[in-house]
């Protein structure tokens, strides 16, 4: 990392409107994982008065990483969705097992 990038990471950077610029990470297909500084009001709802300050902290990624990283992120999101679905099914199965157990106990005792 260059000293310029390091400086953008470690010291407070003032945006055009005098606020401290916040550090964020881009997850777009063109700049996955690339950090930047922007005005803290830039993406707030109703933040139309934001000063539009923006500067990259990290250098551009290489072309190969630009192809690989978005694909990996898509796979990760797909796995997260699969995990969420399995958790939901597991909860439903737990509830069904409870009711079946209760019904069996009522039959045996009844």
Secondary structure by P-SEA (a helix, b strand, c coil): ccaaaaaaacbbbbccccccbbbbbbcccccccccccccccccccccccccbbbbbccccccaaaaacaaaaaaaaaaaaaaaaaaaaaaaaaaaaaaaaaaaaaaaaac
